[in-house]
Amino acid sequence: MKYKIDKTDLFINNKLHPEGSEIELTKEQTKGIEDFLIPVNHNPELTEGHPVQSEGSEIKVTQTKNKGNKK
């Protein structure tokens, strides 16, 4: 799986990988460094959590009025 390195540089497989770079690692290789890796998934159908906007798609924003206390 592909990961983006976060918060630090990592020395993996005799190579220095700077923060922000992407690296392909196995589950076994991520043990102990999970806090410094962000999974990179380029397939929106498989992404968990926040929705991903693909090129050419629209995001609709709806504004509502607060009907709470008026001063």
mmCIF file of the N, C-alpha and C atoms, coordinates in Angstrom:
data_MODEL
# 
_entry.id   MODEL 
# 
loop_
_atom_site.group_PDB 
_atom_site.id 
_atom_site.type_symbol 
_atom_site.label_atom_id 
_atom_site.label_alt_id 
_atom_site.label_comp_id 
_atom_site.label_asym_id 
_atom_site.label_entity_id 
_atom_site.label_seq_id 
_atom_site.pdbx_PDB_ins_code 
_atom_site.Cartn_x 
_atom_site.Cartn_y 
_atom_site.Cartn_z 
_atom_site.occupancy 
_atom_site.B_iso_or_equiv 
_atom_site.pdbx_formal_charge 
_atom_site.auth_seq_id 
_atom_site.auth_comp_id 
_atom_site.auth_asym_id 
_atom_site.auth_atom_id 
_atom_site.pdbx_PDB_model_num 
ATOM 1   N N  . MET A 1 1  ? 0.846   -1.176 0.000   1.00 0.00 ? 1  MET A N  1 
ATOM 2   C CA . MET A 1 1  ? 0.000   0.000  0.000   1.00 0.00 ? 1  MET A CA 1 
ATOM 3   C C  . MET A 1 1  ? 0.888   1.234  0.000   1.00 0.00 ? 1  MET A C  1 
ATOM 4   N N  . LYS A 1 2  ? 0.388   2.320  -0.559  1.00 0.00 ? 2  LYS A N  1 
ATOM 5   C CA . LYS A 1 2  ? 1.148   3.550  -0.656  1.00 0.00 ? 2  LYS A CA 1 
ATOM 6   C C  . LYS A 1 2  ? 0.809   4.461  0.528   1.00 0.00 ? 2  LYS A C  1 
ATOM 7   N N  . TYR A 1 3  ? 1.849   5.116  1.082   1.00 0.00 ? 3  TYR A N  1 
ATOM 8   C CA . TYR A 1 3  ? 1.694   6.003  2.226   1.00 0.00 ? 3  TYR A CA 1 
ATOM 9   C C  . TYR A 1 3  ? 2.421   7.317  1.966   1.00 0.00 ? 3  TYR A C  1 
ATOM 10  N N  . LYS A 1 4  ? 1.911   8.387  2.593   1.00 0.00 ? 4  LYS A N  1 
ATOM 11  C CA . LYS A 1 4  ? 2.587   9.681  2.582   1.00 0.00 ? 4  LYS A CA 1 
ATOM 12  C C  . LYS A 1 4  ? 3.236   9.848  3.948   1.00 0.00 ? 4  LYS A C  1 
ATOM 13  N N  . ILE A 1 5  ? 4.500   10.257 3.972   1.00 0.00 ? 5  ILE A N  1 
ATOM 14  C CA . ILE A 1 5  ? 5.232   10.418 5.221   1.00 0.00 ? 5  ILE A CA 1 
ATOM 15  C C  . ILE A 1 5  ? 4.853   11.754 5.844   1.00 0.00 ? 5  ILE A C  1 
ATOM 16  N N  . ASP A 1 6  ? 4.539   11.724 7.151   1.00 0.00 ? 6  ASP A N  1 
ATOM 17  C CA . ASP A 1 6  ? 4.039   12.892 7.866   1.00 0.00 ? 6  ASP A CA 1 
ATOM 18  C C  . ASP A 1 6  ? 4.852   13.141 9.129   1.00 0.00 ? 6  ASP A C  1 
ATOM 19  N N  . LYS A 1 7  ? 5.105   14.402 9.445   1.00 0.00 ? 7  LYS A N  1 
ATOM 20  C CA . LYS A 1 7  ? 5.709   14.864 10.704  1.00 0.00 ? 7  LYS A CA 1 
ATOM 21  C C  . LYS A 1 7  ? 7.204   14.613 10.849  1.00 0.00 ? 7  LYS A C  1 
ATOM 22  N N  . THR A 1 8  ? 7.831   13.876 9.944   1.00 0.00 ? 8  THR A N  1 
ATOM 23  C CA . THR A 1 8  ? 9.245   13.555 10.097  1.00 0.00 ? 8  THR A CA 1 
ATOM 24  C C  . THR A 1 8  ? 9.806   13.004 8.793   1.00 0.00 ? 8  THR A C  1 
ATOM 25  N N  . ASP A 1 9  ? 11.113  12.831 8.747   1.00 0.00 ? 9  ASP A N  1 
ATOM 26  C CA . ASP A 1 9  ? 11.761  12.089 7.672   1.00 0.00 ? 9  ASP A CA 1 
ATOM 27  C C  . ASP A 1 9  ? 11.932  10.665 8.179   1.00 0.00 ? 9  ASP A C  1 
ATOM 28  N N  . LEU A 1 10 ? 11.874  9.691  7.293   1.00 0.00 ? 10 LEU A N  1 
ATOM 29  C CA . LEU A 1 10 ? 12.047  8.296  7.699   1.00 0.00 ? 10 LEU A CA 1 
ATOM 30  C C  . LEU A 1 10 ? 13.174  7.645  6.908   1.00 0.00 ? 10 LEU A C  1 
ATOM 31  N N  . PHE A 1 11 ? 13.980  6.850  7.610   1.00 0.00 ? 11 PHE A N  1 
ATOM 32  C CA . PHE A 1 11 ? 15.046  6.086  6.986   1.00 0.00 ? 11 PHE A CA 1 
ATOM 33  C C  . PHE A 1 11 ? 14.561  4.652  6.864   1.00 0.00 ? 11 PHE A C  1 
ATOM 34  N N  . ILE A 1 12 ? 14.196  4.245  5.648   1.00 0.00 ? 12 ILE A N  1 
ATOM 35  C CA . ILE A 1 12 ? 13.622  2.923  5.410   1.00 0.00 ? 12 ILE A CA 1 
ATOM 36  C C  . ILE A 1 12 ? 14.379  2.258  4.262   1.00 0.00 ? 12 ILE A C  1 
ATOM 37  N N  . ASN A 1 13 ? 14.743  0.997  4.462   1.00 0.00 ? 13 ASN A N  1 
ATOM 38  C CA . ASN A 1 13 ? 15.455  0.232  3.428   1.00 0.00 ? 13 ASN A CA 1 
ATOM 39  C C  . ASN A 1 13 ? 16.714  0.951  2.947   1.00 0.00 ? 13 ASN A C  1 
ATOM 40  N N  . ASN A 1 14 ? 17.494  1.462  3.901   1.00 0.00 ? 14 ASN A N  1 
ATOM 41  C CA . ASN A 1 14 ? 18.762  2.154  3.607   1.00 0.00 ? 14 ASN A CA 1 
ATOM 42  C C  . ASN A 1 14 ? 18.598  3.391  2.738   1.00 0.00 ? 14 ASN A C  1 
ATOM 43  N N  . LYS A 1 15 ? 17.422  4.030  2.821   1.00 0.00 ? 15 LYS A N  1 
ATOM 44  C CA . LYS A 1 15 ? 17.166  5.241  2.051   1.00 0.00 ? 15 LYS A CA 1 
ATOM 45  C C  . LYS A 1 15 ? 16.392  6.237  2.909   1.00 0.00 ? 15 LYS A C  1 
ATOM 46  N N  . LEU A 1 16 ? 16.793  7.508  2.841   1.00 0.00 ? 16 LEU A N  1 
ATOM 47  C CA . LEU A 1 16 ? 16.104  8.561  3.572   1.00 0.00 ? 16 LEU A CA 1 
ATOM 48  C C  . LEU A 1 16 ? 14.934  9.069  2.740   1.00 0.00 ? 16 LEU A C  1 
ATOM 49  N N  . HIS A 1 17 ? 13.739  9.024  3.334   1.00 0.00 ? 17 HIS A N  1 
ATOM 50  C CA . HIS A 1 17 ? 12.521  9.499  2.682   1.00 0.00 ? 17 HIS A CA 1 
ATOM 51  C C  . HIS A 1 17 ? 12.059  10.747 3.429   1.00 0.00 ? 17 HIS A C  1 
ATOM 52  N N  . PRO A 1 18 ? 12.089  11.927 2.777   1.00 0.00 ? 18 PRO A N  1 
ATOM 53  C CA . PRO A 1 18 ? 11.709  13.168 3.465   1.00 0.00 ? 18 PRO A CA 1 
ATOM 54  C C  . PRO A 1 18 ? 10.209  13.261 3.727   1.00 0.00 ? 18 PRO A C  1 
ATOM 55  N N  . GLU A 1 19 ? 9.867   14.088 4.703   1.00 0.00 ? 19 GLU A N  1 
ATOM 56  C CA . GLU A 1 19 ? 8.461   14.338 5.023   1.00 0.00 ? 19 GLU A CA 1 
ATOM 57  C C  . GLU A 1 19 ? 7.737   14.807 3.765   1.00 0.00 ? 19 GLU A C  1 
ATOM 58  N N  . GLY A 1 20 ? 6.533   14.289 3.556   1.00 0.00 ? 20 GLY A N  1 
ATOM 59  C CA . GLY A 1 20 ? 5.720   14.666 2.408   1.00 0.00 ? 20 GLY A CA 1 
ATOM 60  C C  . GLY A 1 20 ? 5.887   13.748 1.208   1.00 0.00 ? 20 GLY A C  1 
ATOM 61  N N  . SER A 1 21 ? 6.911   12.892 1.236   1.00 0.00 ? 21 SER A N  1 
ATOM 62  C CA . SER A 1 21 ? 7.096   11.984 0.111   1.00 0.00 ? 21 SER A CA 1 
ATOM 63  C C  . SER A 1 21 ? 6.176   10.777 0.252   1.00 0.00 ? 21 SER A C  1 
ATOM 64  N N  . GLU A 1 22 ? 5.934   10.099 -0.862  1.00 0.00 ? 22 GLU A N  1 
ATOM 65  C CA . GLU A 1 22 ? 5.092   8.905  -0.862  1.00 0.00 ? 22 GLU A CA 1 
ATOM 66  C C  . GLU A 1 22 ? 5.969   7.681  -1.039  1.00 0.00 ? 22 GLU A C  1 
ATOM 67  N N  . ILE A 1 23 ? 5.593   6.614  -0.332  1.00 0.00 ? 23 ILE A N  1 
ATOM 68  C CA . ILE A 1 23 ? 6.386   5.391  -0.351  1.00 0.00 ? 23 ILE A CA 1 
ATOM 69  C C  . ILE A 1 23 ? 5.465   4.185  -0.333  1.00 0.00 ? 23 ILE A C  1 
ATOM 70  N N  . GLU A 1 24 ? 5.849   3.153  -1.023  1.00 0.00 ? 24 GLU A N  1 
ATOM 71  C CA . GLU A 1 24 ? 5.089   1.894  -1.055  1.00 0.00 ? 24 GLU A CA 1 
ATOM 72  C C  . GLU A 1 24 ? 5.637   0.987  0.051   1.00 0.00 ? 24 GLU A C  1 
ATOM 73  N N  . LEU A 1 25 ? 4.767   0.563  0.973   1.00 0.00 ? 25 LEU A N  1 
ATOM 74  C CA . LEU A 1 25 ? 5.172   -0.296 2.087   1.00 0.00 ? 25 LEU A CA 1 
ATOM 75  C C  . LEU A 1 25 ? 4.163   -1.414 2.286   1.00 0.00 ? 25 LEU A C  1 
ATOM 76  N N  . THR A 1 26 ? 4.637   -2.526 2.838   1.00 0.00 ? 26 THR A N  1 
ATOM 77  C CA . THR A 1 26 ? 3.740   -3.604 3.228   1.00 0.00 ? 26 THR A CA 1 
ATOM 78  C C  . THR A 1 26 ? 3.225   -3.314 4.632   1.00 0.00 ? 26 THR A C  1 
ATOM 79  N N  . LYS A 1 27 ? 2.170   -4.021 5.053   1.00 0.00 ? 27 LYS A N  1 
ATOM 80  C CA . LYS A 1 27 ? 1.638   -3.874 6.417   1.00 0.00 ? 27 LYS A CA 1 
ATOM 81  C C  . LYS A 1 27 ? 2.734   -4.144 7.441   1.00 0.00 ? 27 LYS A C  1 
ATOM 82  N N  . GLU A 1 28 ? 3.532   -5.159 7.169   1.00 0.00 ? 28 GLU A N  1 
ATOM 83  C CA . GLU A 1 28 ? 4.619   -5.533 8.087   1.00 0.00 ? 28 GLU A CA 1 
ATOM 84  C C  . GLU A 1 28 ? 5.634   -4.394 8.235   1.00 0.00 ? 28 GLU A C  1 
ATOM 85  N N  . GLN A 1 29 ? 5.942   -3.695 7.158   1.00 0.00 ? 29 GLN A N  1 
ATOM 86  C CA . GLN A 1 29 ? 6.918   -2.601 7.194   1.00 0.00 ? 29 GLN A CA 1 
ATOM 87  C C  . GLN A 1 29 ? 6.404   -1.374 7.933   1.00 0.00 ? 29 GLN A C  1 
ATOM 88  N N  . THR A 1 30 ? 5.088   -1.234 8.083   1.00 0.00 ? 30 THR A N  1 
ATOM 89  C CA . THR A 1 30 ? 4.529   -0.053 8.746   1.00 0.00 ? 30 THR A CA 1 
ATOM 90  C C  . THR A 1 30 ? 4.487   -0.190 10.264  1.00 0.00 ? 30 THR A C  1 
ATOM 91  N N  . LYS A 1 31 ? 4.719   -1.388 10.777  1.00 0.00 ? 31 LYS A N  1 
ATOM 92  C CA . LYS A 1 31 ? 4.647   -1.598 12.228  1.00 0.00 ? 31 LYS A CA 1 
ATOM 93  C C  . LYS A 1 31 ? 5.676   -0.739 12.944  1.00 0.00 ? 31 LYS A C  1 
ATOM 94  N N  . GLY A 1 32 ? 5.191   0.034  13.922  1.00 0.00 ? 32 GLY A N  1 
ATOM 95  C CA . GLY A 1 32 ? 6.048   0.892  14.720  1.00 0.00 ? 32 GLY A CA 1 
ATOM 96  C C  . GLY A 1 32 ? 6.187   2.310  14.187  1.00 0.00 ? 32 GLY A C  1 
ATOM 97  N N  . ILE A 1 33 ? 5.765   2.539  12.941  1.00 0.00 ? 33 ILE A N  1 
ATOM 98  C CA . ILE A 1 33 ? 5.866   3.890  12.378  1.00 0.00 ? 33 ILE A CA 1 
ATOM 99  C C  . ILE A 1 33 ? 4.516   4.399  11.873  1.00 0.00 ? 33 ILE A C  1 
ATOM 100 N N  . GLU A 1 34 ? 3.433   3.758  12.319  1.00 0.00 ? 34 GLU A N  1 
ATOM 101 C CA . GLU A 1 34 ? 2.089   4.105  11.854  1.00 0.00 ? 34 GLU A CA 1 
ATOM 102 C C  . GLU A 1 34 ? 1.745   5.567  12.092  1.00 0.00 ? 34 GLU A C  1 
ATOM 103 N N  . ASP A 1 35 ? 2.263   6.162  13.183  1.00 0.00 ? 35 ASP A N  1 
ATOM 104 C CA . ASP A 1 35 ? 1.945   7.551  13.517  1.00 0.00 ? 35 ASP A CA 1 
ATOM 105 C C  . ASP A 1 35 ? 2.527   8.545  12.514  1.00 0.00 ? 35 ASP A C  1 
ATOM 106 N N  . PHE A 1 36 ? 3.453   8.090  11.688  1.00 0.00 ? 36 PHE A N  1 
ATOM 107 C CA . PHE A 1 36 ? 4.115   8.966  10.730  1.00 0.00 ? 36 PHE A CA 1 
ATOM 108 C C  . PHE A 1 36 ? 3.704   8.683  9.292   1.00 0.00 ? 36 PHE A C  1 
ATOM 109 N N  . LEU A 1 37 ? 2.682   7.871  9.118   1.00 0.00 ? 37 LEU A N  1 
ATOM 110 C CA . LEU A 1 37 ? 2.236   7.496  7.781   1.00 0.00 ? 37 LEU A CA 1 
ATOM 111 C C  . LEU A 1 37 ? 0.757   7.810  7.580   1.00 0.00 ? 37 LEU A C  1 
ATOM 112 N N  . ILE A 1 38 ? 0.434   8.352  6.419   1.00 0.00 ? 38 ILE A N  1 
ATOM 113 C CA . ILE A 1 38 ? -0.944  8.608  6.034   1.00 0.00 ? 38 ILE A CA 1 
ATOM 114 C C  . ILE A 1 38 ? -1.210  7.752  4.798   1.00 0.00 ? 38 ILE A C  1 
ATOM 115 N N  . PRO A 1 39 ? -2.196  6.850  4.875   1.00 0.00 ? 39 PRO A N  1 
ATOM 116 C CA . PRO A 1 39 ? -2.497  6.023  3.699   1.00 0.00 ? 39 PRO A CA 1 
ATOM 117 C C  . PRO A 1 39 ? -2.903  6.895  2.512   1.00 0.00 ? 39 PRO A C  1 
ATOM 118 N N  . VAL A 1 40 ? -2.365  6.586  1.353   1.00 0.00 ? 40 VAL A N  1 
ATOM 119 C CA . VAL A 1 40 ? -2.694  7.304  0.123   1.00 0.00 ? 40 VAL A CA 1 
ATOM 120 C C  . VAL A 1 40 ? -3.495  6.344  -0.739  1.00 0.00 ? 40 VAL A C  1 
ATOM 121 N N  . ASN A 1 41 ? -4.709  6.768  -1.071  1.00 0.00 ? 41 ASN A N  1 
ATOM 122 C CA . ASN A 1 41 ? -5.571  5.914  -1.866  1.00 0.00 ? 41 ASN A CA 1 
ATOM 123 C C  . ASN A 1 41 ? -6.111  6.752  -3.003  1.00 0.00 ? 41 ASN A C  1 
ATOM 124 N N  . HIS A 1 42 ? -5.732  6.428  -4.209  1.00 0.00 ? 42 HIS A N  1 
ATOM 125 C CA . HIS A 1 42 ? -6.149  7.210  -5.362  1.00 0.00 ? 42 HIS A CA 1 
ATOM 126 C C  . HIS A 1 42 ? -7.467  6.727  -5.950  1.00 0.00 ? 42 HIS A C  1 
ATOM 127 N N  . ASN A 1 43 ? -8.109  5.748  -5.307  1.00 0.00 ? 43 ASN A N  1 
ATOM 128 C CA . ASN A 1 43 ? -9.402  5.243  -5.769  1.00 0.00 ? 43 ASN A CA 1 
ATOM 129 C C  . ASN A 1 43 ? -10.473 5.717  -4.787  1.00 0.00 ? 43 ASN A C  1 
ATOM 130 N N  . PRO A 1 44 ? -11.292 6.724  -5.151  1.00 0.00 ? 44 PRO A N  1 
ATOM 131 C CA . PRO A 1 44 ? -12.278 7.278  -4.227  1.00 0.00 ? 44 PRO A CA 1 
ATOM 132 C C  . PRO A 1 44 ? -13.287 6.251  -3.697  1.00 0.00 ? 44 PRO A C  1 
ATOM 133 N N  . GLU A 1 45 ? -13.550 5.195  -4.452  1.00 0.00 ? 45 GLU A N  1 
ATOM 134 C CA . GLU A 1 45 ? -14.514 4.199  -4.002  1.00 0.00 ? 45 GLU A CA 1 
ATOM 135 C C  . GLU A 1 45 ? -13.994 3.411  -2.803  1.00 0.00 ? 45 GLU A C  1 
ATOM 136 N N  . LEU A 1 46 ? -12.681 3.373  -2.639  1.00 0.00 ? 46 LEU A N  1 
ATOM 137 C CA . LEU A 1 46 ? -12.094 2.617  -1.536  1.00 0.00 ? 46 LEU A CA 1 
ATOM 138 C C  . LEU A 1 46 ? -11.688 3.498  -0.368  1.00 0.00 ? 46 LEU A C  1 
ATOM 139 N N  . THR A 1 47 ? -11.790 4.810  -0.500  1.00 0.00 ? 47 THR A N  1 
ATOM 140 C CA . THR A 1 47 ? -11.362 5.728  0.551   1.00 0.00 ? 47 THR A CA 1 
ATOM 141 C C  . THR A 1 47 ? -12.368 5.722  1.685   1.00 0.00 ? 47 THR A C  1 
ATOM 142 N N  . GLU A 1 48 ? -11.875 5.567  2.894   1.00 0.00 ? 48 GLU A N  1 
ATOM 143 C CA . GLU A 1 48 ? -12.744 5.610  4.066   1.00 0.00 ? 48 GLU A CA 1 
ATOM 144 C C  . GLU A 1 48 ? -12.689 7.003  4.669   1.00 0.00 ? 48 GLU A C  1 
ATOM 145 N N  . GLY A 1 49 ? -13.707 7.373  5.393   1.00 0.00 ? 49 GLY A N  1 
ATOM 146 C CA . GLY A 1 49 ? -13.701 8.662  6.078   1.00 0.00 ? 49 GLY A CA 1 
ATOM 147 C C  . GLY A 1 49 ? -14.274 9.745  5.204   1.00 0.00 ? 49 GLY A C  1 
ATOM 148 N N  . HIS A 1 50 ? -13.497 10.789 4.966   1.00 0.00 ? 50 HIS A N  1 
ATOM 149 C CA . HIS A 1 50 ? -13.958 11.957 4.246   1.00 0.00 ? 50 HIS A CA 1 
ATOM 150 C C  . HIS A 1 50 ? -14.126 11.668 2.759   1.00 0.00 ? 50 HIS A C  1 
ATOM 151 N N  . PRO A 1 51 ? -15.157 12.266 2.164   1.00 0.00 ? 51 PRO A N  1 
ATOM 152 C CA . PRO A 1 51 ? -15.343 12.066 0.723   1.00 0.00 ? 51 PRO A CA 1 
ATOM 153 C C  . PRO A 1 51 ? -14.228 12.735 -0.059  1.00 0.00 ? 51 PRO A C  1 
ATOM 154 N N  . VAL A 1 52 ? -13.932 12.202 -1.218  1.00 0.00 ? 52 VAL A N  1 
ATOM 155 C CA . VAL A 1 52 ? -12.895 12.748 -2.074  1.00 0.00 ? 52 VAL A CA 1 
ATOM 156 C C  . VAL A 1 52 ? -13.570 13.337 -3.304  1.00 0.00 ? 52 VAL A C  1 
ATOM 157 N N  . GLN A 1 53 ? -13.169 14.565 -3.679  1.00 0.00 ? 53 GLN A N  1 
ATOM 158 C CA . GLN A 1 53 ? -13.744 15.183 -4.865  1.00 0.00 ? 53 GLN A CA 1 
ATOM 159 C C  . GLN A 1 53 ? -12.883 14.807 -6.057  1.00 0.00 ? 53 GLN A C  1 
ATOM 160 N N  . SER A 1 54 ? -13.490 14.172 -7.030  1.00 0.00 ? 54 SER A N  1 
ATOM 161 C CA . SER A 1 54 ? -12.754 13.819 -8.233  1.00 0.00 ? 54 SER A CA 1 
ATOM 162 C C  . SER A 1 54 ? -12.837 14.964 -9.224  1.00 0.00 ? 54 SER A C  1 
ATOM 163 N N  . GLU A 1 55 ? -11.916 14.972 -10.167 1.00 0.00 ? 55 GLU A N  1 
ATOM 164 C CA . GLU A 1 55 ? -11.878 16.030 -11.163 1.00 0.00 ? 55 GLU A CA 1 
ATOM 165 C C  . GLU A 1 55 ? -13.185 16.056 -11.953 1.00 0.00 ? 55 GLU A C  1 
ATOM 166 N N  . GLY A 1 56 ? -13.751 17.245 -12.094 1.00 0.00 ? 56 GLY A N  1 
ATOM 167 C CA . GLY A 1 56 ? -14.983 17.394 -12.852 1.00 0.00 ? 56 GLY A CA 1 
ATOM 168 C C  . GLY A 1 56 ? -16.243 17.213 -12.021 1.00 0.00 ? 56 GLY A C  1 
ATOM 169 N N  . SER A 1 57 ? -16.096 16.874 -10.730 1.00 0.00 ? 57 SER A N  1 
ATOM 170 C CA . SER A 1 57 ? -17.283 16.705 -9.897  1.00 0.00 ? 57 SER A CA 1 
ATOM 171 C C  . SER A 1 57 ? -17.587 18.011 -9.158  1.00 0.00 ? 57 SER A C  1 
ATOM 172 N N  . GLU A 1 58 ? -18.797 18.121 -8.684  1.00 0.00 ? 58 GLU A N  1 
ATOM 173 C CA . GLU A 1 58 ? -19.223 19.328 -7.980  1.00 0.00 ? 58 GLU A CA 1 
ATOM 174 C C  . GLU A 1 58 ? -19.459 19.035 -6.512  1.00 0.00 ? 58 GLU A C  1 
ATOM 175 N N  . ILE A 1 59 ? -19.202 20.037 -5.696  1.00 0.00 ? 59 ILE A N  1 
ATOM 176 C CA . ILE A 1 59 ? -19.563 19.968 -4.278  1.00 0.00 ? 59 ILE A CA 1 
ATOM 177 C C  . ILE A 1 59 ? -20.619 21.041 -4.065  1.00 0.00 ? 59 ILE A C  1 
ATOM 178 N N  . LYS A 1 60 ? -21.765 20.656 -3.521  1.00 0.00 ? 60 LYS A N  1 
ATOM 179 C CA . LYS A 1 60 ? -22.851 21.599 -3.286  1.00 0.00 ? 60 LYS A CA 1 
ATOM 180 C C  . LYS A 1 60 ? -22.811 22.027 -1.825  1.00 0.00 ? 60 LYS A C  1 
ATOM 181 N N  . VAL A 1 61 ? -22.809 23.333 -1.608  1.00 0.00 ? 61 VAL A N  1 
ATOM 182 C CA . VAL A 1 61 ? -22.804 23.880 -0.257  1.00 0.00 ? 61 VAL A CA 1 
ATOM 183 C C  . VAL A 1 61 ? -24.136 24.577 -0.042  1.00 0.00 ? 61 VAL A C  1 
ATOM 184 N N  . THR A 1 62 ? -24.812 24.215 1.027   1.00 0.00 ? 62 THR A N  1 
ATOM 185 C CA . THR A 1 62 ? -26.103 24.802 1.336   1.00 0.00 ? 62 THR A CA 1 
ATOM 186 C C  . THR A 1 62 ? -25.980 25.610 2.616   1.00 0.00 ? 62 THR A C  1 
ATOM 187 N N  . GLN A 1 63 ? -26.410 26.859 2.563   1.00 0.00 ? 63 GLN A N  1 
ATOM 188 C CA . GLN A 1 63 ? -26.342 27.721 3.733   1.00 0.00 ? 63 GLN A CA 1 
ATOM 189 C C  . GLN A 1 63 ? -27.723 27.780 4.367   1.00 0.00 ? 63 GLN A C  1 
ATOM 190 N N  . THR A 1 64 ? -27.774 27.587 5.672   1.00 0.00 ? 64 THR A N  1 
ATOM 191 C CA . THR A 1 64 ? -29.044 27.679 6.389   1.00 0.00 ? 64 THR A CA 1 
ATOM 192 C C  . THR A 1 64 ? -28.965 28.797 7.412   1.00 0.00 ? 64 THR A C  1 
ATOM 193 N N  . LYS A 1 65 ? -30.121 29.374 7.711   1.00 0.00 ? 65 LYS A N  1 
ATOM 194 C CA . LYS A 1 65 ? -30.163 30.433 8.710   1.00 0.00 ? 65 LYS A CA 1 
ATOM 195 C C  . LYS A 1 65 ? -30.319 29.817 10.092  1.00 0.00 ? 65 LYS A C  1 
ATOM 196 N N  . ASN A 1 66 ? -29.662 30.419 11.069  1.00 0.00 ? 66 ASN A N  1 
ATOM 197 C CA . ASN A 1 66 ? -29.773 29.990 12.442  1.00 0.00 ? 66 ASN A CA 1 
ATOM 198 C C  . ASN A 1 66 ? -31.084 30.550 12.996  1.00 0.00 ? 66 ASN A C  1 
ATOM 199 N N  . LYS A 1 67 ? -32.004 29.683 13.365  1.00 0.00 ? 67 LYS A N  1 
ATOM 200 C CA . LYS A 1 67 ? -33.292 30.120 13.876  1.00 0.00 ? 67 LYS A CA 1 
ATOM 201 C C  . LYS A 1 67 ? -33.303 30.118 15.393  1.00 0.00 ? 67 LYS A C  1 
ATOM 202 N N  . GLY A 1 68 ? -32.122 30.210 15.971  1.00 0.00 ? 68 GLY A N  1 
ATOM 203 C CA . GLY A 1 68 ? -31.998 30.210 17.427  1.00 0.00 ? 68 GLY A CA 1 
ATOM 204 C C  . GLY A 1 68 ? -32.331 31.558 18.025  1.00 0.00 ? 68 GLY A C  1 
ATOM 205 N N  . ASN A 1 69 ? -31.673 31.904 19.102  1.00 0.00 ? 69 ASN A N  1 
ATOM 206 C CA . ASN A 1 69 ? -31.929 33.162 19.812  1.00 0.00 ? 69 ASN A CA 1 
ATOM 207 C C  . ASN A 1 69 ? -31.529 34.358 18.978  1.00 0.00 ? 69 ASN A C  1 
ATOM 208 N N  . LYS A 1 70 ? -32.469 35.307 18.835  1.00 0.00 ? 70 LYS A N  1 
ATOM 209 C CA . LYS A 1 70 ? -32.160 36.556 18.130  1.00 0.00 ? 70 LYS A CA 1 
ATOM 210 C C  . LYS A 1 70 ? -32.002 37.640 19.163  1.00 0.00 ? 70 LYS A C  1 
ATOM 211 N N  . LYS A 1 71 ? -31.004 38.475 18.984  1.00 0.00 ? 71 LYS A N  1 
ATOM 212 C CA . LYS A 1 71 ? -30.779 39.590 19.920  1.00 0.00 ? 71 LYS A CA 1 
ATOM 213 C C  . LYS A 1 71 ? -30.964 40.898 19.233  1.00 0.00 ? 71 LYS A C  1 
# 
